[in-house]
Amino acid sequence: MKVNQLFGLVGKVGLKFEAYSSFRPIPLNLKNLIEFGKTAPASKSFEFLKNELPVRIANILQEIRLLPDSLLFTKPVQEIIKMFVEF
């Protein structure tokens, strides 16, 4: 089952999530993050987040999708899914 089917995402939004879920997030470590924060302008941070957040959210939703049904359909997990989808 695709991410957009499982989480009720439809149309262009569902297709975008499906596409973003196939991308790999850029690996970050704390040292690089601190250096970036010291030297990079805010516009560069904005561009990074604009590109990276959809990838990370879609990948998290993919990981949630892989949970066993006994866990996936529990109320706490459904609440987490709802928060991500509404984001």
Secondary structure, DSSP 8 states (H G I E B T S, - for coil): --HHHHTT--HHHHHHHHHHTTS------HHHHHHHHHHS-HHHHHHHHHHHHHHHHHHHHHHHHTS-HHHHTSHHHHHHHHHHHH-
